[in-house]
């Protein structure tokens, strides 16, 4: 029997407990021994829970219990999750987590501690919910040199954009629907401003390139400025708009990493991923493009990934799984203004098309209501050059209403 503790009994934590209880026989058959929930840490009380007597409000009960070999940290947030995780690892307990914020902020440090203590720190559920992505990248694609990872990493924003694309809903209405259906928090800032997707692409980049990428070093934009007009113009050009987290290693060794709305071509595998689903593309030198698809959030999908890590830890109680990246304060990240893109722009003003051609040169134009309101696609240029040209266009009396990168995905 392997004794485990669960820290947090919210949506994911309760799902972990549920799976461990309801799938007890299946897990025993696969593992050869029982996984026993010994403690559940939460400040609240759950008298109706089938394991109500195992709840505790005291973290020290988990640390001091030598029988507890594995701890599932599903509290969320940085503190006290960081302190608790660090102490568990130093006490010789393996830790599994769904906490993307913690892994993105302290992953390198916690992996180093796990290495020193010969225990495991696993976080399959931190990216993509129930989609297997960490383990496949770390094991199945190990023979590949991964040069690029890109994907739809946030189900809330993808749901909102899907409603705008398919149902013609305004952003605010789509956000309210997402909140009513439980896909968005009451305070949706982390989702709609891109912070959640940023943490996830940092984890994937760290795994792909072997050094820690910190969220505050990644240029991040959300979807709050996307309008229904942008969506319709994009469709006319043969694209859909998605919030994309993307990291790519350039030929000079520099890393290009960003989170931003992008125009994704209809032919891309990511274009058809709708609603709350996520899709992650990994581009390897041997395999080419491999796409992972599924529900990126939710109680049981995320909990299933946590339980899979628990089982993995049970199978490796006396040895460490090789999952590691180094810390690094040196930045080889390309300044976002030096990154090269084709761009979509929506502009309005007298003589908009003629003036846009004068400034941007060869552009692909789509007009609406004459020549005062147009959208166009540019050729490739640095984002800084695009901003300079947009400023020139505005000096000619043409307002730039939207500017969105085109993702070559």
C-alpha positions as a printed NumPy array, in Angstrom:
array([[  0.   ,   0.   ,   0.   ],
       [  1.225,   3.473,  -0.892],
       [ -0.057,   6.308,   1.284],
       [ -0.683,   9.673,  -0.365],
       [ -1.857,  13.102,   0.742],
       [ -3.881,  15.633,  -1.221],
       [ -3.326,  19.335,  -0.529],
       [ -6.477,  21.164,  -1.566],
       [-10.034,  19.912,  -1.997],
       [-11.333,  22.298,  -4.616],
       [-12.411,  21.367,  -8.126],
       [ -9.252,  19.432,  -9.04 ],
       [ -8.49 ,  18.113,  -5.545],
       [-11.964,  16.663,  -5.103],
       [-11.612,  15.1  ,  -8.558],
       [ -8.332,  13.45 ,  -7.557],
       [ -9.948,  11.995,  -4.416],
       [-12.935,  10.825,  -6.462],
       [-10.817,   8.995,  -9.035],
       [ -8.607,   7.38 ,  -6.393],
       [-11.735,   6.074,  -4.65 ],
       [-13.933,   5.087,  -7.607],
       [-11.083,   3.621,  -9.698],
       [ -9.435,   1.858,  -6.78 ],
       [ -9.617,  -1.631,  -8.29 ],
       [ -8.417,  -0.534, -11.729],
       [ -5.444,   1.293, -10.223],
       [ -4.635,  -1.707,  -8.027],
       [ -4.733,  -4.029, -11.04 ],
       [ -2.317,  -1.835, -12.962],
       [  0.007,  -1.02 , -10.079],
       [ -0.087,  -4.162,  -7.986],
       [ -0.751,  -2.339,  -4.749],
       [ -3.326,  -0.022,  -3.232],
       [ -3.121,   3.768,  -3.329],
       [ -4.427,   4.924,   0.032],
       [ -5.541,   8.509,   0.682],
       [ -4.222,   9.127,   4.188],
       [ -4.639,  12.898,   4.52 ],
       [ -6.485,  15.695,   2.716],
       [ -5.454,  19.233,   3.596],
       [ -8.092,  21.964,   3.459],
       [ -9.233,  24.769,   5.729],
       [-12.859,  23.873,   5.069],
       [-14.767,  20.896,   6.41 ],
       [-16.457,  18.257,   4.267],
       [-18.607,  16.173,   6.636],
       [-20.43 ,  14.456,   3.755],
       [-17.236,  13.206,   2.118],
       [-16.685,   9.417,   2.2  ],
       [-13.231,  10.183,   3.617],
       [-14.319,  12.978,   5.961],
       [-12.218,  11.573,   8.827],
       [ -9.002,  12.003,   6.795],
       [ -9.264,  15.783,   6.442],
       [ -6.824,  18.005,   8.299],
       [ -6.189,  21.738,   8.544],
       [ -2.612,  21.206,   9.721],
       [  0.104,  20.81 ,   7.08 ],
       [  2.504,  19.509,   9.734],
       [  0.48 ,  16.305,   9.924],
       [  1.467,  15.579,   6.328],
       [  5.132,  16.485,   6.736],
       [  5.571,  14.464,   9.915],
       [  3.854,  11.331,   8.612],
       [  6.589,   9.064,   7.248],
       [  4.072,   6.721,   5.659],
       [  3.   ,   9.433,   3.219],
       [  5.315,   9.008,   0.238],
       [  3.488,  11.081,  -2.384],
       [  1.71 ,  14.43 ,  -2.096],
       [ -0.669,  15.916,  -4.666],
       [ -0.484,  19.711,  -4.544],
       [ -3.722,  20.984,  -6.078],
       [ -4.12 ,  24.162,  -4.031],
       [ -3.303,  26.608,  -6.799],
       [ -1.515,  29.93 ,  -6.447],
       [  2.06 ,  30.532,  -5.339],
       [  1.77 ,  30.719,  -1.586],
       [  1.686,  28.6  ,   0.511],
       [  1.887,  26.055,  -2.345],
       [  5.562,  26.871,  -2.958],
       [  6.586,  26.575,   0.666],
       [  4.599,  23.365,   1.189],
       [  5.932,  21.763,  -1.99 ],
       [  9.515,  22.646,  -1.111],
       [  9.182,  21.169,   2.374],
       [  7.581,  17.983,   1.061],
       [ 10.401,  17.436,  -1.433],
       [ 13.058,  18.103,   1.206],
       [ 11.283,  15.616,   3.474],
       [ 11.747,  12.925,   0.826],
       [  8.177,  12.936,  -0.478],
       [  7.436,  13.037,  -4.2  ],
       [  5.059,  15.792,  -5.277],
       [  2.647,  15.935,  -8.216],
       [  0.773,  19.085,  -9.147],
       [ -1.662,  20.775, -11.494],
       [ -0.394,  24.214, -10.415],
       [  0.846,  25.885, -13.597],
       [  1.565,  29.162, -11.819],
       [  3.919,  27.433,  -9.392],
       [  5.728,  25.378, -12.038],
       [  6.196,  28.424, -14.271],
       [  7.59 ,  30.495, -11.4  ],
       [  9.651,  27.943,  -9.452],
       [  9.91 ,  24.83 , -11.636],
       [ 13.698,  24.873, -12.007],
       [ 14.268,  25.249,  -8.266],
       [ 11.777,  22.532,  -7.317],
       [ 13.146,  20.12 ,  -9.922],
       [ 16.645,  20.697,  -8.545],
       [ 15.469,  19.907,  -5.014],
       [ 13.736,  16.757,  -6.277],
       [ 16.991,  15.724,  -7.95 ],
       [ 18.989,  16.301,  -4.76 ],
       [ 16.521,  14.323,  -2.637],
       [ 16.075,  11.529,  -5.228],
       [ 12.312,  12.055,  -5.376],
       [  9.965,  13.144,  -8.146],
       [  8.279,  16.43 ,  -8.997],
       [  5.733,  15.771, -11.745],
       [  3.249,  18.18 , -13.322],
       [  1.493,  16.604, -16.286],
       [ -1.758,  18.356, -15.303],
       [ -0.187,  21.829, -15.332],
       [ -0.508,  22.151, -19.127],
       [ -3.493,  21.026, -21.16 ],
       [ -5.569,  19.594, -18.305],
       [ -6.233,  15.994, -19.286],
       [ -4.167,  16.161, -22.495],
       [ -0.947,  14.128, -22.192],
       [  1.804,  16.521, -23.258],
       [  4.584,  16.712, -20.636],
       [  5.299,  12.967, -20.627],
       [  5.16 ,  12.592, -24.447],
       [  7.541,  15.524, -24.892],
       [  9.865,  14.19 , -22.219],
       [  9.807,  10.559, -23.364],
       [  8.129,   9.801, -26.682],
       [  9.727,  12.696, -28.56 ],
       [ 13.129,  12.412, -26.863],
       [ 14.794,  11.385, -30.135],
       [ 13.696,  14.651, -31.734],
       [ 15.217,  18.08 , -31.653],
       [ 12.151,  20.179, -30.867],
       [ 12.424,  23.543, -32.568],
       [  8.907,  24.852, -32.079],
       [  5.885,  24.432, -29.832],
       [  2.641,  26.309, -30.427],
       [ -0.892,  25.901, -29.33 ],
       [ -4.261,  26.911, -27.999],
       [ -3.488,  26.667, -24.302],
       [ -6.507,  28.271, -22.675],
       [-10.017,  26.866, -22.964],
       [-11.779,  30.012, -21.74 ],
       [-10.424,  32.267, -24.468],
       [-10.926,  29.591, -27.096],
       [-14.576,  29.249, -26.052],
       [-15.074,  33.028, -26.289],
       [-13.433,  33.272, -29.707],
       [-15.428,  30.27 , -30.96 ],
       [-18.691,  32.004, -30.004],
       [-17.553,  35.153, -31.797],
       [-16.567,  33.162, -34.897],
       [-19.474,  30.716, -35.139],
       [-22.344,  32.616, -33.515],
       [-21.404,  36.22 , -34.245],
       [-21.425,  37.113, -30.542],
       [-19.753,  40.229, -29.21 ],
       [-16.802,  39.697, -26.871],
       [-18.634,  40.782, -23.709],
       [-21.608,  38.512, -24.436],
       [-19.356,  35.54 , -25.149],
       [-17.425,  36.169, -21.923],
       [-20.65 ,  36.269, -19.909],
       [-21.766,  32.981, -21.456],
       [-18.403,  31.426, -20.569],
       [-18.847,  32.588, -16.981],
       [-22.426,  31.315, -16.8  ],
       [-21.31 ,  27.888, -18.057],
       [-18.404,  27.73 , -15.621],
       [-15.68 ,  28.01 , -18.274],
       [-14.554,  31.409, -16.983],
       [-13.942,  32.715, -13.476],
       [-15.844,  35.683, -12.083],
       [-12.538,  37.522, -12.439],
       [-11.363,  36.263, -15.847],
       [ -8.239,  38.442, -16.092],
       [ -5.714,  35.566, -16.006],
       [ -7.47 ,  33.973, -18.985],
       [ -8.51 ,  36.86 , -21.214],
       [ -5.276,  38.831, -20.708],
       [ -3.176,  35.794, -21.655],
       [ -1.429,  35.171, -18.305],
       [ -2.64 ,  31.575, -18.009],
       [ -1.454,  30.72 , -21.527],
       [  1.851,  32.461, -20.79 ],
       [  2.557,  30.217, -17.795],
       [  1.826,  27.144, -19.892],
       [  4.034,  28.088, -22.842],
       [  6.833,  28.842, -20.366],
       [  6.556,  25.299, -18.991],
       [  6.573,  23.792, -22.485],
       [  9.492,  25.983, -23.556],
       [ 11.456,  25.021, -20.441],
       [ 10.871,  21.355, -21.209],
       [ 11.702,  21.718, -24.918],
       [ 14.9  ,  23.732, -24.506],
       [ 16.187,  22.596, -21.121],
       [ 16.297,  25.936, -19.322],
       [ 13.738,  27.824, -17.289],
       [ 11.653,  30.485, -19.01 ],
       [ 10.03 ,  32.967, -16.645],
       [  6.592,  34.432, -17.471],
       [  7.719,  38.017, -16.85 ],
       [ 10.211,  37.673, -19.729],
       [  7.53 ,  36.716, -22.258],
       [  5.594,  39.331, -24.223],
       [  1.925,  38.602, -23.557],
       [ -1.261,  39.96 , -25.11 ],
       [ -4.847,  38.894, -24.446],
       [ -8.014,  38.89 , -26.517],
       [ -9.867,  41.87 , -25.013],
       [ -9.206,  44.046, -28.078],
       [-10.494,  41.49 , -30.599],
       [-13.744,  42.622, -32.198],
       [-16.414,  40.89 , -34.236],
       [-15.274,  42.973, -37.2  ],
       [-11.764,  41.493, -36.878],
       [-13.26 ,  38.012, -36.819],
       [-15.263,  38.622, -40.   ],
       [-12.341,  40.161, -41.885],
       [-10.114,  37.24 , -40.831],
       [-12.664,  34.799, -42.234],
       [-12.696,  36.663, -45.546],
       [ -8.923,  36.221, -45.732],
       [ -9.148,  32.486, -44.916],
       [ -8.221,  32.603, -41.232],
       [ -9.685,  32.198, -37.769],
       [ -8.466,  34.12 , -34.722],
       [ -7.037,  32.105, -31.837],
       [ -5.042,  32.998, -28.739],
       [ -1.737,  31.251, -29.357],
       [  1.226,  30.531, -27.119],
       [  4.247,  29.983, -29.335],
       [  7.953,  29.349, -28.836],
       [ 10.505,  28.774, -31.578],
       [ 14.256,  28.347, -31.681],
       [ 15.776,  30.466, -34.441],
       [ 18.762,  29.444, -36.54 ],
       [ 20.967,  31.85 , -34.537],
       [ 20.056,  30.052, -31.295],
       [ 17.83 ,  32.837, -30.008],
       [ 14.402,  31.913, -28.655],
       [ 11.278,  33.606, -30.012],
       [  8.458,  33.218, -27.466],
       [  5.136,  35.025, -27.252],
       [  1.468,  34.773, -26.266],
       [ -0.884,  36.759, -28.488],
       [ -4.002,  36.527, -30.672],
       [ -3.075,  35.26 , -34.112],
       [ -4.727,  34.64 , -37.433],
       [ -4.55 ,  30.886, -37.981],
       [ -5.115,  29.602, -41.546],
       [ -8.108,  27.34 , -42.153],
       [ -5.744,  24.543, -43.272],
       [ -3.966,  24.459, -39.905],
       [ -4.865,  21.622, -37.536],
       [ -5.246,  24.228, -34.798],
       [ -7.926,  26.163, -36.727],
       [-10.639,  23.556, -36.113],
       [-10.082,  23.307, -32.345],
       [-13.119,  24.992, -30.855],
       [-14.922,  25.805, -27.614],
       [-13.131,  24.832, -24.39 ],
       [-10.78 ,  22.39 , -26.118],
       [ -7.015,  22.877, -26.321],
       [ -4.575,  21.862, -29.029],
       [ -0.783,  21.792, -28.811],
       [  1.516,  21.351, -31.795],
       [  5.064,  20.113, -31.262],
       [  7.371,  20.411, -34.267],
       [ 10.208,  17.875, -34.158],
       [ 12.991,  17.412, -36.666],
       [ 12.193,  13.684, -37.072],
       [  8.442,  13.505, -36.534],
       [  7.399,  16.769, -38.133],
       [  4.232,  18.209, -36.607],
       [  2.555,  16.263, -33.8  ],
       [ -0.695,  17.686, -32.407],
       [ -2.164,  16.876, -28.996],
       [ -5.88 ,  17.601, -28.586],
       [ -8.43 ,  17.386, -25.809],
       [-10.169,  19.152, -22.953],
       [ -7.716,  21.598, -21.456],
       [ -9.469,  22.011, -18.123],
       [-12.229,  20.619, -15.951],
       [-12.472,  18.584, -12.791],
       [-12.008,  15.025, -14.015],
       [ -9.787,  15.619, -17.081],
       [ -7.262,  17.525, -14.96 ],
       [ -7.612,  15.154, -12.01 ],
       [ -6.937,  12.18 , -14.287],
       [ -3.564,  13.693, -15.21 ],
       [ -2.75 ,  14.231, -11.521],
       [ -3.632,  10.61 , -10.741],
       [ -1.473,   9.419, -13.647],
       [  1.465,  11.24 , -12.066],
       [  0.656,   9.673,  -8.692],
       [  0.765,   6.227, -10.304],
       [  4.05 ,   7.128, -12.015],
       [  5.496,   8.115,  -8.64 ],
       [  4.268,   4.828,  -7.139],
       [  6.177,   2.992,  -9.847],
       [  9.312,   4.994,  -9.095],
       [  9.402,   5.23 ,  -5.301],
       [ 13.064,   4.227,  -5.147],
       [ 14.261,   5.994,  -8.27 ],
       [ 13.854,   9.37 ,  -9.904],
       [ 12.04 ,   9.939, -13.188],
       [ 14.184,  11.99 , -15.507],
       [ 12.289,  15.252, -15.773],
       [ 14.514,  18.261, -15.399],
       [ 15.555,  21.636, -16.705],
       [ 18.171,  24.052, -15.438],
       [ 17.624,  27.477, -13.999],
       [ 18.971,  30.368, -16.023],
       [ 18.952,  34.091, -15.474],
       [ 20.614,  34.706, -18.834],
       [ 18.14 ,  35.75 , -21.457],
       [ 18.423,  34.591, -25.043],
       [ 14.853,  35.635, -25.773],
       [ 14.284,  37.771, -28.856],
       [ 12.842,  41.21 , -28.11 ],
       [  9.241,  41.057, -29.317],
       [  9.8  ,  44.095, -31.555],
       [ 12.566,  42.208, -33.368],
       [ 10.377,  39.177, -34.027],
       [  9.341,  38.767, -37.678],
       [  5.686,  38.433, -38.685],
       [  3.205,  38.954, -41.433],
       [  0.519,  41.191, -39.961],
       [ -3.217,  41.793, -40.217],
       [ -4.354,  45.397, -39.836],
       [ -7.832,  46.915, -39.79 ],
       [ -7.853,  50.637, -40.529],
       [-10.306,  53.451, -41.188],
       [ -9.959,  56.879, -42.719],
       [-10.19 ,  58.881, -45.938],
       [ -8.132,  57.211, -48.666],
       [ -7.278,  54.303, -46.358],
       [ -6.307,  51.844, -49.102],
       [ -4.123,  54.212, -51.099],
       [ -2.325,  55.51 , -48.011],
       [ -1.858,  51.977, -46.638],
       [ -0.214,  50.926, -49.902],
       [  2.025,  53.981, -49.814],
       [  3.261,  53.098, -46.345],
       [  3.289,  49.283, -46.38 ],
       [  3.945,  48.571, -50.048],
       [  2.639,  45.207, -51.255],
       [ -0.477,  44.362, -49.197],
       [ -3.5  ,  42.109, -49.632],
       [ -6.57 ,  44.326, -49.132],
       [-10.168,  43.56 , -48.189],
       [-12.539,  46.507, -48.375],
       [-15.831,  47.263, -46.625],
       [-18.245,  50.116, -47.313],
       [-16.024,  51.736, -49.897],
       [-12.397,  52.674, -49.299],
       [-12.62 ,  54.3  , -45.853],
       [-12.751,  51.015, -43.892],
       [-10.38 ,  48.287, -44.968],
       [ -8.329,  45.415, -43.626],
       [ -5.084,  44.204, -45.125],
       [ -2.335,  41.626, -44.731],
       [  1.295,  42.715, -44.917],
       [  4.423,  40.944, -46.028],
       [  6.922,  39.764, -43.406],
       [  8.622,  42.423, -41.293],
       [  9.777,  42.919, -37.735],
       [  7.036,  43.881, -35.341],
       [  8.954,  47.071, -34.583],
       [  8.939,  48.021, -38.275],
       [  5.206,  47.352, -38.399],
       [  4.61 ,  49.656, -35.421],
       [  6.676,  52.387, -37.077],
       [  4.693,  52.065, -40.307],
       [  1.407,  52.037, -38.378],
       [  2.467,  55.311, -36.754],
       [  3.267,  56.746, -40.201],
       [ -0.169,  55.695, -41.426],
       [ -1.863,  57.392, -38.495],
       [  0.112,  60.577, -39.223],
       [ -1.603,  60.538, -42.64 ],
       [ -5.027,  60.548, -40.954],
       [ -5.773,  56.811, -41.12 ],
       [ -6.599,  55.223, -37.783],
       [ -5.198,  51.745, -37.09 ],
       [ -8.021,  49.98 , -35.247],
       [ -6.56 ,  46.485, -34.986],
       [ -3.216,  44.801, -35.573],
       [ -2.916,  41.039, -35.205],
       [ -0.039,  38.698, -36.006],
       [ -0.453,  35.958, -38.616],
       [  0.577,  32.576, -37.24 ],
       [  2.341,  30.285, -39.701],
       [  0.978,  27.175, -38.015]])
